[in-house]
Every structure is written in structure tokens, then in C-alpha cells.
Amino acid sequence: MRAASIIIRFVQLLAIIPVALGLANARSLFELLGGLAHGQPWDFAQFAERLAAFSSPMGLGVALMLGLELIVRRGKTAHARALLYPEQPWLWNPMWAERRIRLSNRNSILICVAAMCFFGFVIVPVGLWMKSKMPAAPIYIGLSLVGLFVLALLRMVWLNRRWGRSELEILTLPGVIGGPFRGTVLLSESLPEGTALRVTLNCIRHRTICMRPSGHSQTVIDTIWQDQKILVTALAMARPNGVAIPCSFAIPYSCEPTSLDTIGFSAAPADPDEHVSYYWQLSVGMKDPVDVRQVTFEVPVFRTESSSPSYHEDTAVDAAYVEQVDVPVLLESLPLWCEHTASGKRLRFSMMRTRDILLLLLLTLAVTAGVWAIFNYVSLPGSLIAALLPVVLALACIKTLVEALTWKADIEVTATATTITAGYIWSRQRYEFPRGKLPTLECHPEFRRQSGSTYCLRLAPTAGRRCIIAKRLDGQQNATALRNWLMKELWKA
């Protein structure tokens, strides 16, 4: 704790340097403003240069000092409680100890204010100065894009303002590795009965590797375990000006507990070249991905005396609220084609529907045209900076488009056999099973995201490699429903 505090104070002291540079340039800026007030001719290049020299270092220095001060104060509180409860780290956080985590819009407001200040006092002055040295069009486009991003951030915070005052009542303190985690999320907004919500528990790993001998560090943040449920609001959840969402999960015995350094400052890691920490998050959001309303709580999960490798979840806790998958609606949303042939039945899965492929193609062409325009109208090295994100987006779109056009899975059922052919054009796999001996189908996570994983349905033959026959399924519930439907179809055909 003391070492970390000393380092932060030292960095705050260094942050005085850009503040001092900004103040040192303030005199020339005010002299210019005074001259303009007394009739001095307007010189845009000179004004932009002096404004950037004043506001940019000032904004960076002040933001750095205030941000580090918040970190120090939080660390002091955790350190003091760690001395009181050395064997119970879940009591180090005051809200954990109270079994009630209260969210506040204060952090969101601070982020918005910081973003607006950074845009107004750093990005805009630098952009105006660059305008005096470069063509104006790309500078205006860049400033407009950054401004739109800031406006989008403000809009997201405004839409989430009510949910930002939500609370989590922890029923199991702490959540147990090889045991349960239960709680009740009290959303500060009334929702209509039947609203579908995503309730997700994530274990997130934060891994930092120091490269030798360069000394550069690389940080990777990934979700190593996740469980998600789709719950539907009911009349029993209603509260005055809000709704209570029950949350119940079984945590596998093989999971990692919350790392102590995510609660407060701790000693230096044993391995100076690699540091790994874990933290757990419970999030509740709308099932519709277009709706940005969501709340996230950092929750305590530890290994205790009650941890057991044989623990099984009590499904009765929230069984009444779990959404039942409407199979016909699910099938209509999937890129699935079904046809009856003279020899039997044929099913075909692709990665995307035709409409989605066309939209992706238009996006790819638009982004590629934008990259071409940047390199055609902006000189080096400015074009390299301006085209960095568009190039990455264009490559991602092209990669996804190629995958969508070259992957498919065909299932043909005849009176004598079931034939499954799946994969990309260059790596297709073909399996044939005698009638009455159906293959094993399993649901497997495809892409883990903190907001919810996508699943795939894959074939697990007794001999040979596994192959995927359905991709991009939204959650384990949909994957399980599709697997059950497909197995019934294969038996009926």
C-alpha cells in the first residue's frame, strides 16, 4: 500500500510539469487575446498554436492528478479494512460488508465531464493548430467524428441514468467457488411485465506480461468463465418505481476467486514479468442488444470452507422467471433452409442470412471507399494516422464476409443414413451415420463477451474431429433449444 501510494504521489508530482507548461504559455495567449480586443489583425494560425500550447498540457495534467487522487483514496479505505478483517477479504469493501452494492451516476457524470473537457481543451485546440499546417477537410472530418463519439457517450449515459441508481442485495456473502452466488438486483425503473432481461455472471482475467529485454508490457483482458440466463419480468418482481430481479448461479469448483489486488493495494507480484488477477462481475441488461440500458456490479467470489466440487444449483430459485425459448421464432431468426427431397429431407445452415450478407457487403464497400479516400486526399504521415481505425474495420469486414460466403453445413436424411457435411470450402468434413444411430450434438461457447456469449452447435462423433454445424447462436438457452429440435427432426425424418 505504502509503495503504491508513493509511486502515485510521485506521478502526481510529475503531472505538475504539463500544468506548469500550460500556465507558462498562458501569458502569450492572453496577450494575443488582448491584442485582438484592441484591433490587432486576426491570425488564425497564431491563435490556434497558442491555444494548443496552453490548454492541451493543462488538460492532461489536471486530468492525471484528479484521476490518481481518486485511486489513492479508494486504496486507503480498502487498506484500513484489510487490517480489521485479514482473513475475510470480502469485508474489505464497505458495500460488500453491508451486503448491498449501490450504484451512482456520479462516475458516469465524471467520465462525461472528463470526455467533454478533453475534447474541448485538448482535441479541439490541437485540431485547430493542425488545420493551420494541413488541409482543412480531414481535420474537420476528424473533429466531427470525435465530437459524434462524445455525443454518443453522453446519449448512452442519459439513457442509462435511471439504471445507474440501481442496487444489488447480496444474499450469499461471499459467492462461493464450488457453491452458490445469489442476489437481488433492484432496478430503478419500472419495466412492463414480460420484459426479457439478460442476467450474466462473468469471471474476468486481467493478465499483464512484461516483455524482456525491451520492458514493454502487454495487457490482455478476457472472460474465462460465464453463465447467463434470460429472465422475464413478472408481477411478483414489481417494486415501487422499480423491479427486483432474482439472480442465482452455481460457480464451478475449478473457477478462480477474486484477486486481493482488485480490492486494494497488495504486495508486488512474485513474478515481475507476469501478473494475473481475477475479478467477478454481475450484469443485468436488456435482451435486445440495441437497447443500451445495463448495470454492472463487481461482486465478491471466494473459496470458503463450504466450497464443494459436487455442488449443484438450486434451479427452483428463479425457474419461474426463466424465459422459455419459442422454437418457431428462433428458427425464423436463423439462417436455416429446409427442403424435402425425393430421397428424404435436407437441412442447410449458413453463417448469415442473405439480407445480412448484403448489408455486410455494403458496409465493407463503404469502409473500403473511405480508406481509399483518406490515402488519396490526405498526405503522409497524416493519412496513416487517419486511416488506422478504418483499415482495421475494413479488414474485419472482409474477413467476416469471406467466412459468411464460404462456410455452410448440410444435413441430409434418407431412409438408410444421415449425412452431415460442414465447414469452409477448403476444409469440409463429411460424416455418414446409419439410420437409427444419431450423432452426438453438443452446445459449445463460441465467442465469450461480458454482455453474453454466442454458442455454436457442433457434432461430436465417436471417431474423427468435431465439426460445427450451426454458428452464432445467442446464448446457451437458444443453443440447447436448437439442439433438441434438431435431434427430434433427425429422428422423425
C-alpha positions in Angstrom: 0.0 0.0 0.0 2.7 2.5 1.0 4.9 1.7 -2.0 1.9 2.1 -4.4 0.9 5.4 -2.7 4.4 6.8 -3.0 4.5 5.9 -6.7 1.1 7.6 -7.3 2.2 10.7 -5.4 5.4 10.9 -7.5 3.4 10.6 -10.7 1.1 13.4 -9.5 4.1 15.5 -8.8 5.3 14.9 -12.3 1.9 15.9 -13.6 2.7 19.4 -12.3 5.1 19.7 -15.3 2.5 19.8 -18.0 0.3 22.1 -15.8 3.3 24.4 -15.4 3.9 24.4 -19.2 0.3 25.3 -19.8 0.5 28.2 -17.3 3.8 29.4 -18.8 2.1 29.6 -22.2 -1.0 31.4 -20.8 0.6 34.8 -20.9 1.2 34.7 -24.7 -2.4 33.5 -25.2 -3.9 36.3 -23.2 -1.6 38.9 -24.8 -2.9 37.7 -28.2 -6.5 38.0 -27.0 -5.8 41.4 -25.6 -4.3 42.5 -28.9 -7.4 41.2 -30.8 -9.6 43.2 -28.4 -7.6 46.4 -29.3 -7.9 45.9 -33.1 -4.9 43.7 -33.9 -5.4 41.7 -37.2 -6.7 38.2 -36.8 -4.1 35.5 -37.4 -5.8 32.1 -37.1 -2.5 30.0 -37.2 -1.0 32.0 -34.3 -4.2 31.8 -32.2 -4.5 28.0 -32.7 -0.9 27.4 -31.8 -1.0 29.5 -28.6 -4.3 28.0 -27.6 -3.0 24.4 -28.1 0.2 25.2 -26.1 -1.9 26.4 -23.2 -4.9 24.1 -22.9 -3.5 20.8 -24.0 -0.9 20.3 -21.3 -3.2 21.9 -18.7 -6.0 19.5 -19.5 -3.7 16.4 -19.5 -2.0 17.4 -16.2 -5.2 18.2 -14.3 -7.0 15.0 -15.5 -4.0 12.9 -14.4 -3.8 14.4 -10.9 -7.5 14.1 -10.2 -7.8 10.5 -11.5 -4.8 9.4 -9.4 -6.3 11.1 -6.3 -9.5 9.1 -6.6 -7.4 5.9 -6.8 -5.4 6.8 -3.7 -8.5 7.5 -1.6 -10.1 4.2 -2.6 -6.9 2.3 -1.8 -6.7 3.8 1.7 -10.2 2.7 2.6 -9.5 -0.9 1.5 -6.2 -1.0 3.3 -7.7 0.1 6.6 -10.4 -2.6 6.4 -7.9 -5.2 5.4 -6.2 -4.6 8.8 -9.5 -5.2 10.6 -10.5 -8.3 8.6 -7.3 -10.0 7.4 -9.0 -13.4 6.9 -12.2 -12.1 5.3 -11.3 -10.1 2.2 -15.0 -9.9 1.2 -15.4 -7.4 4.1 -12.7 -5.1 2.8 -15.1 -3.3 0.5 -17.6 -1.4 2.7 -20.6 -2.1 0.4 -19.8 -5.8 0.2 -19.7 -5.8 4.0 -23.2 -4.2 4.1 -24.4 -6.9 1.6 -25.7 -4.0 -0.6 -23.9 -2.5 -3.6 -25.3 0.9 -4.5 -24.6 2.3 -7.9 -24.4 6.0 -8.6 -24.4 8.1 -11.7 -21.5 10.2 -10.2 -18.8 8.1 -12.0 -20.7 8.4 -15.3 -21.1 12.1 -14.9 -17.4 12.5 -14.2 -16.5 10.4 -17.2 -18.7 12.6 -19.4 -17.3 15.8 -18.0 -13.7 14.5 -18.5 -14.5 13.5 -22.1 -16.0 16.9 -22.9 -13.1 18.7 -21.2 -10.6 16.5 -23.0 -12.4 17.2 -26.3 -12.7 20.9 -25.7 -9.3 21.7 -24.2 -7.1 19.1 -25.9 -8.5 17.7 -29.1 -10.1 20.9 -30.5 -7.0 23.1 -29.9 -4.7 20.6 -31.4 -7.0 20.1 -34.3 -7.2 23.9 -34.9 -3.4 24.1 -34.8 -3.1 21.2 -37.2 -5.6 23.0 -39.5 -3.1 25.8 -39.9 -0.5 23.3 -41.1 -2.6 20.8 -43.1 -5.6 20.7 -45.4 -8.7 21.7 -43.5 -11.1 18.9 -44.8 -9.5 15.9 -43.0 -9.1 18.0 -39.7 -12.8 18.9 -39.8 -13.8 15.3 -40.5 -11.7 14.0 -37.6 -13.0 16.6 -35.2 -16.6 15.8 -36.3 -16.1 12.1 -35.7 -14.6 12.6 -32.3 -17.4 15.0 -31.4 -20.0 12.5 -32.5 -18.3 9.9 -30.3 -18.6 12.2 -27.3 -22.2 12.9 -28.1 -22.9 9.1 -28.4 -21.3 8.7 -25.0 -23.5 11.4 -23.5 -26.6 9.9 -25.0 -25.7 6.4 -23.6 -25.2 7.8 -20.1 -28.5 9.8 -20.4 -30.5 6.7 -21.4 -28.9 4.7 -18.6 -29.4 7.4 -15.9 -32.2 5.6 -14.1 -30.5 2.2 -14.1 -27.4 4.0 -12.8 -29.1 4.3 -9.4 -29.7 0.6 -9.1 -28.7 -1.7 -6.2 -27.6 -5.3 -5.6 -28.7 -7.0 -2.4 -26.1 -9.8 -1.8 -27.8 -12.9 -0.3 -24.7 -15.1 -0.2 -21.7 -13.3 1.2 -19.4 -14.1 -0.4 -20.2 -16.0 -3.6 -18.6 -19.4 -3.2 -16.3 -21.2 -5.5 -17.9 -24.6 -5.7 -21.1 -23.2 -4.3 -23.8 -20.6 -5.0 -24.0 -16.9 -5.7 -27.4 -15.4 -5.1 -28.6 -11.8 -5.0 -31.4 -9.5 -6.0 -30.9 -6.6 -8.3 -33.2 -3.6 -7.7 -33.5 -1.7 -10.9 -34.6 1.9 -10.5 -37.0 1.8 -13.4 -40.4 0.2 -13.8 -40.5 -2.3 -16.6 -43.6 -3.8 -18.3 -44.5 -7.3 -17.4 -42.9 -9.7 -19.8 -39.7 -7.7 -20.5 -36.8 -10.0 -21.3 -33.5 -9.3 -19.4 -30.0 -10.8 -19.7 -28.5 -11.7 -16.3 -24.8 -12.6 -16.6 -22.1 -13.6 -14.2 -18.6 -13.3 -15.5 -15.1 -14.2 -14.2 -12.7 -11.9 -15.9 -8.9 -12.4 -16.1 -6.6 -9.4 -16.3 -3.1 -10.6 -17.4 -0.1 -8.3 -17.9 3.1 -9.6 -19.4 6.4 -7.6 -19.3 8.5 -8.2 -22.4 12.2 -8.7 -21.9 14.6 -7.0 -22.6 12.5 -4.2 -24.2 10.5 -3.7 -21.0 7.3 -3.2 -22.9 4.1 -4.5 -21.3 1.1 -6.3 -22.9 -2.2 -6.5 -21.2 -4.9 -9.0 -22.1 -8.4 -8.9 -20.6 -10.7 -11.9 -21.3 -13.7 -13.6 -19.9 -12.6 -17.1 -18.7 -16.0 -18.3 -17.4 -19.5 -17.1 -17.9 -23.1 -18.1 -17.1 -26.1 -16.3 -18.4 -29.8 -16.5 -18.0 -32.7 -14.8 -19.8 -35.3 -13.8 -17.3 -38.7 -12.4 -18.0 -40.2 -9.8 -15.6 -43.3 -10.8 -13.8 -45.8 -9.1 -11.5 -44.1 -10.6 -8.4 -40.9 -8.6 -9.3 -42.7 -5.2 -9.2 -41.5 -2.7 -6.6 -42.4 1.0 -6.1 -40.7 2.8 -9.1 -38.6 -0.3 -9.9 -38.3 -4.0 -10.3 -36.5 -6.7 -8.3 -34.5 -9.2 -10.4 -33.5 -12.5 -8.7 -30.0 -13.7 -9.6 -28.9 -17.3 -8.9 -25.8 -19.0 -10.2 -23.7 -22.1 -9.4 -20.0 -21.4 -9.6 -17.8 -24.4 -10.6 -15.2 -25.6 -8.2 -12.5 -25.1 -10.9 -13.0 -21.3 -11.1 -10.6 -18.7 -9.7 -11.6 -16.4 -6.7 -11.5 -12.7 -6.7 -7.9 -11.5 -6.5 -7.0 -9.4 -3.5 -5.2 -6.7 -5.6 -8.5 -5.9 -7.3 -9.9 -4.8 -3.9 -7.0 -2.8 -2.6 -3.3 -2.4 -3.0 -1.2 -5.6 -2.3 2.4 -6.6 -2.3 4.4 -6.8 -5.6 3.7 -10.0 -7.6 6.1 -12.9 -7.2 6.8 -13.0 -11.0 7.9 -9.5 -12.1 7.3 -10.5 -15.8 3.7 -11.6 -15.5 0.8 -10.5 -13.3 -2.6 -12.2 -13.4 -5.6 -11.0 -11.4 -9.3 -12.1 -11.4 -12.5 -10.2 -10.6 -16.2 -11.1 -10.9 -19.0 -9.1 -12.4 -22.7 -9.5 -12.3 -24.6 -7.6 -15.1 -28.2 -7.1 -15.9 -29.2 -5.7 -19.3 -32.0 -5.7 -21.8 -32.1 -8.8 -24.0 -32.4 -6.6 -27.1 -28.8 -5.7 -28.0 -29.9 -2.4 -29.5 -31.1 -1.2 -26.0 -28.0 0.1 -24.2 -29.5 0.1 -20.7 -27.4 -2.1 -18.4 -26.0 -2.3 -14.9 -22.8 -4.0 -13.8 -21.8 -4.9 -10.2 -18.4 -6.1 -9.1 -19.2 -9.0 -6.7 -17.1 -11.0 -4.1 -16.4 -14.6 -5.0 -14.0 -16.6 -2.9 -13.1 -20.1 -1.9 -14.5 -20.9 1.6 -15.0 -23.9 3.9 -18.3 -24.7 2.2 -16.7 -25.0 -1.3 -17.6 -28.4 -2.8 -16.7 -29.9 -6.2 -20.1 -31.7 -6.2 -22.3 -28.6 -5.7 -25.4 -28.3 -8.0 -27.5 -25.3 -8.5 -31.0 -25.0 -6.9 -32.9 -24.3 -10.1 -36.1 -23.6 -8.2 -34.9 -20.1 -7.1 -35.5 -18.4 -10.5 -37.2 -21.2 -12.5 -40.5 -19.3 -12.6 -38.8 -16.4 -14.4 -36.5 -18.1 -16.9 -37.6 -17.4 -20.5 -38.9 -20.4 -22.4 -37.5 -20.4 -25.9 -40.1 -20.1 -28.7 -38.6 -22.6 -31.2 -40.6 -21.4 -34.3 -39.5 -17.8 -33.7 -35.9 -19.0 -33.1 -35.9 -21.0 -36.3 -37.1 -18.0 -38.3 -34.3 -15.9 -37.0 -31.6 -18.4 -38.0 -30.0 -18.8 -41.5 -31.6 -22.2 -41.9 -33.2 -23.7 -45.0 -35.2 -26.8 -45.0 -36.4 -28.8 -48.1 -38.0 -32.2 -48.7 -36.4 -34.2 -51.5 -37.3 -37.4 -53.2 -34.9 -39.3 -51.0 -35.7 -37.7 -47.7 -35.1 -34.3 -46.0 -32.3 -31.8 -46.3 -31.3 -29.0 -43.8 -28.7 -26.3 -44.6 -27.2 -23.9 -42.1 -25.1 -20.9 -43.1 -23.4 -18.2 -41.1 -25.7 -15.4 -42.2 -29.0 -14.8 -43.9 -28.9 -13.3 -47.4 -30.1 -9.9 -46.1 -27.3 -9.8 -43.5 -24.6 -10.7 -46.2 -25.8 -7.9 -48.4 -25.7 -5.3 -45.6 -22.2 -6.5 -44.6 -21.1 -6.2 -48.3 -22.4 -2.6 -48.4 -20.6 -1.8 -45.2 -17.4 -3.4 -46.5 -17.6 -1.3 -49.7 -18.3 1.9 -47.8 -15.4 1.4 -45.4 -13.0 0.4 -48.2 -14.0 3.5 -50.2 -13.3 5.6 -47.1 -9.9 4.2 -46.7 -9.2 4.9 -50.4 -10.3 8.5 -50.0 -8.1 9.0 -47.0 -4.9 7.8 -48.7 -5.9 9.7 -51.9 -6.7 13.1 -50.4 -4.5 13.2 -47.2 -0.8 13.3 -47.5 1.6 11.2 -45.4 2.0 10.8 -42.4 -1.4 12.2 -41.6 -3.1 9.6 -43.8 -1.5 6.7 -41.8 -3.0 8.1 -38.5 -6.4 8.9 -40.0 -6.8 5.5 -41.7 -5.7 3.3 -38.8 -9.2 2.5 -37.5 -10.9 2.4 -40.9 -8.3 -0.1 -42.2 -8.8 -2.3 -39.1 -12.6 -2.1 -39.6 -12.2 -2.9 -43.3 -10.1 -5.9 -42.7 -12.5 -7.2 -40.1 -15.5 -6.7 -42.5 -13.6 -8.5 -45.3 -12.7 -11.4 -43.1 -16.3 -11.8 -41.9 -17.6 -11.6 -45.4 -15.3 -14.3 -46.7 -16.3 -16.6 -43.8 -20.0 -16.0 -44.4 -19.7 -16.8 -48.1 -17.5 -19.9 -47.7 -19.0 -21.7 -44.7 -22.1 -23.9 -44.6 -23.4 -27.1 -43.1 -25.6 -29.6 -44.9 -27.6 -32.3 -43.2 -29.2 -34.9 -45.5 -31.5 -37.5 -44.0 -32.5 -40.5 -46.2 -34.2 -43.8 -45.4 -30.8 -45.5 -44.9 -28.4 -42.9 -43.5 -27.9 -39.4 -42.1 -25.1 -37.5 -43.9 -23.6 -34.3 -42.4 -21.2 -32.1 -44.4 -19.9 -29.0 -42.7 -17.0 -26.5 -42.8 -15.4 -24.0 -45.1 -14.9 -24.7 -48.8 -11.3 -25.6 -48.2 -11.8 -27.8 -45.2 -15.1 -29.5 -45.5 -15.7 -32.6 -43.3 -18.2 -35.3 -44.2 -19.8 -37.8 -41.8 -22.3 -40.5 -42.6 -24.3 -42.3 -39.9 -26.5 -45.4 -40.4 -30.2 -44.7 -39.8 -31.1 -45.1 -36.2 -27.6 -44.2 -34.9 -27.7 -40.5 -34.5 -24.6 -38.5 -33.8 -23.9 -36.6 -30.5 -24.6 -32.8 -30.7 -23.2 -30.5 -28.1 -23.6 -26.8 -27.3 -20.2 -25.0 -27.0 -19.3 -21.4 -26.3 -18.1 -19.7 -29.5 -17.3 -16.1 -28.5 -17.2 -15.0 -24.9 -18.3 -11.4 -24.3 -19.0 -9.7 -21.0 -22.5 -8.9 -22.2 -23.2 -12.6 -23.2 -21.6 -15.4 -25.2 -22.5 -16.7 -28.5 -22.7 -20.5 -28.8 -22.3 -23.0 -31.6 -23.8 -26.4 -32.2 -21.2 -28.9 -33.0 -21.0 -32.6 -34.0 -19.0 -34.8 -31.6 -18.5 -38.2 -33.4 -17.0 -41.1 -31.6 -14.3 -41.2 -34.3 -13.0 -38.1 -36.0 -12.8 -34.4 -35.3 -15.6 -32.3 -34.0 -17.2 -30.0 -36.6 -19.6 -27.1 -36.2 -23.0 -27.3 -37.8 -24.6 -24.1 -36.5 -22.9 -20.8 -35.6 -23.6 -17.5 -33.8 -26.4 -18.8 -31.5 -27.4 -16.2 -29.0 -26.8 -17.8 -25.6 -26.9 -21.3 -24.3 -30.7 -21.4 -24.0 -31.1 -20.9 -27.7 -28.4 -23.4 -28.5 -30.0 -26.1 -26.3 -33.4 -25.4 -27.8 -32.0 -25.8 -31.3 -30.1 -29.0 -30.4 -33.3 -30.5 -29.0 -35.3 -29.5 -32.1 -32.7 -30.9 -34.5 -32.5 -34.2 -32.7 -36.3 -34.6 -33.0 -36.1 -33.7 -36.7 -33.5 -36.3 -37.3 -35.5 -38.9 -35.5 -38.7 -38.1 -37.4 -37.2 -37.9 -40.8 
